[in-house]
Amino acid sequence: MRLLRLLAPLGFSCSIAASLAEPAFAQRQPSAVSGQVSDYGIFAGLDLRFGDVMGDFGAFVGGHAAILLKHQVYLGVGGAGLATENALFAPTPQATPEPIKMGYGGLLVGYLVPTPSLVDFAVEVLLGAGGVDASVDGGALGSNDEDDAVFVFEPTATAEIKLAPFARLGVGASYRFVGDIDRPGMRDADLRGVAGVVRICVGKF
């Protein structure tokens, strides 16, 4: 089965209205629409996730982009790919174990908990799909019909350190839930696990 490719384009628009004049007080008052523009933000970032994969250390490198609503709720897309080659798999006991290839992506929904300090907190969920290539032909992920499509659900919690008004460093943990693997000798549990998370985000928060 070929790797599922998720396309989740985002749309974002905002408008600014002119202030209304107040003749009685000879001053300008901001309109409701103008006040609402500042309630929206947008940000993007790079992620590093590291933990157990197939009983060995594995690191996933990925990214995300999202629209921030009311400075708290954010909606976007995210994904990651296995960047290390420590996770080995042999389709048969006689075969030589080879590194597996894995990638996933999907819809990202999160909630940012603002604080008056230099650290905010965020919780989010990635819901999507991905692919696992455990063949020994040396091809890239998604290049052959033997790739397994999998379901991925990954909640994440991070502490967001405010480096600057436009930049943040996140440190936290996630749990990668993987389901529907269809490969003899490989279980869903082999690809699941807790991961440490380090990320850098830039944008308008």
C-alpha positions in Angstrom: 0.0 0.0 0.0 1.4 3.4 -0.9 2.1 6.0 1.7 -0.9 8.3 2.3 -0.1 11.9 1.6 -2.0 14.3 3.7 -2.9 17.7 2.2 -4.3 20.0 4.7 -4.1 23.5 3.3 -4.9 26.3 5.7 -6.8 29.5 4.9 -6.3 32.7 6.8 -7.9 36.1 6.3 -8.5 39.2 8.4 -10.0 42.7 7.8 -9.5 46.1 9.4 -12.4 48.6 9.6 -12.1 52.4 10.0 -12.7 53.9 13.5 -16.1 55.5 14.0 -16.3 59.2 14.8 -18.0 60.4 18.0 -19.2 64.0 17.4 -20.3 64.4 20.9 -16.8 63.8 22.3 -14.8 64.9 19.2 -12.7 61.8 19.4 -12.3 58.5 17.5 -13.3 55.2 19.0 -11.8 51.8 17.6 -14.3 49.6 15.9 -15.1 46.1 17.1 -13.5 44.6 13.9 -10.3 46.5 14.5 -10.1 45.2 18.1 -10.6 41.6 16.9 -7.6 41.6 14.5 -5.1 41.5 17.4 -6.8 38.3 18.6 -5.3 36.3 15.8 -1.8 35.1 15.3 0.2 32.7 13.1 3.3 30.6 13.8 5.5 27.8 12.4 8.3 25.8 13.8 10.7 22.8 13.7 10.3 19.8 16.0 12.7 17.1 17.3 11.2 14.1 18.9 13.3 11.3 20.4 12.4 8.0 22.1 12.0 4.3 21.6 11.3 2.8 18.2 11.4 -1.0 17.7 13.3 -1.3 21.0 16.0 1.1 20.0 16.6 4.8 20.1 14.9 6.8 17.4 14.7 10.5 16.5 11.9 12.1 14.4 12.5 15.5 12.7 9.5 17.5 11.6 7.6 20.7 11.6 4.3 22.4 12.1 2.4 25.5 11.1 -0.8 26.9 12.8 -3.2 29.8 13.2 -3.6 31.1 16.7 -7.1 32.2 17.8 -7.7 34.4 20.8 -4.0 33.9 21.8 -5.0 30.4 23.1 -6.5 27.9 20.6 -4.5 27.0 17.6 -5.3 24.9 14.5 -2.8 23.8 11.9 -0.9 20.9 10.4 2.2 19.0 11.5 4.3 16.0 10.7 7.6 14.2 11.3 9.9 11.6 9.7 12.2 9.1 11.3 15.7 10.5 10.9 17.8 7.8 12.6 18.6 4.3 11.4 18.7 2.5 14.7 15.3 0.8 14.3 16.0 -2.5 12.5 13.6 -5.0 11.1 14.0 -8.3 9.3 11.0 -9.7 7.3 12.2 -13.3 8.0 14.5 -14.8 10.6 17.0 -15.6 7.8 17.0 -12.0 6.4 19.5 -9.4 7.5 17.8 -6.7 9.6 17.6 -3.3 7.8 16.6 0.1 9.1 12.9 0.9 8.8 11.6 4.2 7.3 8.6 6.0 8.8 6.8 9.3 8.4 3.5 10.7 9.4 1.5 13.9 9.4 -2.0 15.4 9.9 -4.2 17.9 11.6 -2.9 19.7 14.6 -5.2 21.1 17.4 -3.8 22.7 20.5 -4.4 25.0 23.4 -1.9 27.5 24.7 -2.1 28.4 28.4 -0.6 32.0 28.8 1.0 33.1 32.0 2.5 36.4 33.2 5.9 34.7 33.5 8.5 33.9 30.8 7.0 30.4 30.3 3.6 29.5 28.8 2.3 25.9 28.6 0.8 24.2 25.6 -1.1 20.9 25.0 -1.9 19.6 21.5 -3.0 16.6 19.6 -1.9 15.5 16.1 -4.4 13.3 14.3 -3.4 11.9 11.0 -1.8 9.0 9.0 1.6 7.9 7.9 3.6 5.2 6.3 6.2 2.5 7.3 8.6 0.9 4.9 10.2 -2.2 6.3 11.4 -3.6 3.0 15.0 -4.4 2.2 15.1 -3.0 -1.3 16.7 0.2 -0.1 14.0 2.4 -1.7 12.7 5.6 -0.3 9.6 5.7 1.8 6.5 5.7 -0.5 8.5 4.4 -3.5 7.0 0.9 -3.5 3.7 -0.9 -3.1 4.8 -2.7 0.1 4.7 0.4 2.3 2.2 0.1 5.1 -0.2 2.9 5.8 -0.8 3.5 9.5 -3.0 5.6 11.7 -1.2 8.0 14.1 -2.6 9.9 17.1 0.0 11.9 19.1 -0.8 14.1 22.1 2.0 16.5 23.2 2.5 18.7 26.3 5.3 21.4 26.3 6.6 24.3 28.3 7.0 27.3 25.9 9.9 29.5 26.9 9.6 33.0 25.5 12.9 33.8 23.9 11.5 37.0 22.2 8.1 38.4 21.3 8.3 36.4 18.0 10.2 33.3 19.1 9.7 30.5 21.6 11.6 27.3 22.7 9.4 24.4 23.6 10.4 21.5 25.8 8.1 18.6 26.7 6.9 15.1 26.0 4.5 13.2 23.7 3.0 9.8 23.2 3.0 8.4 19.7 0.1 6.0 19.2 0.3 4.0 16.0 -2.3 1.6 14.7 -3.2 -0.6 11.8 0.3 -1.9 10.9 0.0 -4.8 8.6 3.5 -6.3 8.4 4.3 -9.9 9.5 6.7 -9.8 12.5 5.9 -6.1 13.3 3.4 -5.0 15.9 1.7 -1.7 16.5 3.3 -1.6 19.9 6.8 -1.7 18.2 6.1 1.8 16.8 4.4 3.3 19.8 6.0 5.1 22.7 6.8 8.1 24.8 9.1 10.7 23.2 10.9 13.8 24.4 10.1 16.9 22.4 12.2 20.0 21.7 10.9 22.6 19.3 11.5 26.1 18.2 8.6 28.3 17.0 8.5 31.7 15.4 5.6 33.9 14.5 3.0 36.2 16.0 1.7 34.8 19.2 
